[in-house]
Amino acid sequence: MKLIDLHCDTLSKLVKEPAGVTLSNNQLDVDLAGLKKAGMVVQFFACYVDGQAYSNWDGAYDGVVEMLDRLKVEQSSELKQVFSYSEIADNMANNIISAVATVEEGGILNGDLNRLSKLYDKGVRLITLTWNFENCLGYPNRRDENLMAKGLKAFGLEAIEEMNRLGMLIDVSHLSEGGFWDCIHHSKVPICASHSDARTLCDHPRNLTDEMLRALANHGGVTGLNFVPAFLHPTQLATCRDIVLHAKHMIEVAGEEVVAFGADLDGFENSKREDWVGHVREMELLWPHFKQVGITERQIDKITFENANRVMKEVFR
């Protein structure tokens, strides 16, 4: 089984851990041994910052740079940061895990397009345009319909055009619906929702409606199945079956090309219980559930690898 995961928050936790805690030696949800056991060929590592935890956006930008520097240190003969799709292909041929750097909070651009080029040079290949607060690009998802309808700001439209030019993947997870539609209408290449589920099954504004799922698919994009219980089940008592039911629904409404993985491990409090993926090494618990709900081997291969791989190949330089 080859696996690509579009989102984990492990880097943002590693930089806060004591000396000696590394990707190879930690008590987090993602470690090197677990990635290998899962069959991970590409792991996207988010540089997540809460902009409101810093005195200004420059400080938040520096926080991202610190995480990017940490990713360099974590490289080994078994895991290497990649800067192009050709490097990903080479790593797969040599059984090396590819680490893709991403930014979760586009506010760190602070209205400066030059920062996109600087981040690109440091290896960032995906930017989640917003987190949970308004920023220079646009607005986050909200239960308030008026706020949810707000689209990208003028700088946001400039930024997605520049991201298209550079070869950076636009991520609409956390973004308002108005912003989502602006990305659909203005991006010349596929976009993604790196870690979002189906709103029909769990009515949370972080999830995608059926209309959004169809639009994402028609635009060639993907959404990564998110393991956060609050996005999977109204009671938040989610199981492995709930994860695959979201995949099944996405296939039924938007086709088998739209589903990928974006587990969000290390991004939420993980319950260590049965019938749950509490660590990347436990991904294999999902495979029987996929088959039980009627998802075929071909569709599993698309969900775990082919769909995300297609988007990377098209977007990355």
Buried (B, 14 or more C-beta within 10 A) or exposed (E): EBBBBBBBBBBBBBBEEEEEBBBEEBEBBBBBBBBBBBBBBBBBBBBBBBBEEBEEBEEBBEBBBBBBEBBEEBEEEBBBBBBBBEBBBBBBEEEBBBBBBBBBBBBBBBBBEEBBEEBBEBBBBBBBBBBEEBBBBBBBBBEEEEBBBBBBBEBBBBBBBBBBEBBBBBBBBBBBBBBBBBBBEBBEBBBBBBBBBBBBBBEBBBBBBBEBBBBBBEBBBBBBBBBBBBBBBEEEEBBBBBBBBBBBBBBEBBBBBBBBBBBBBBBBEBEEEEEBBBBBBBBEBBBEBBEEEEBEEEBBBBBBBBBBBBBBEBBBE
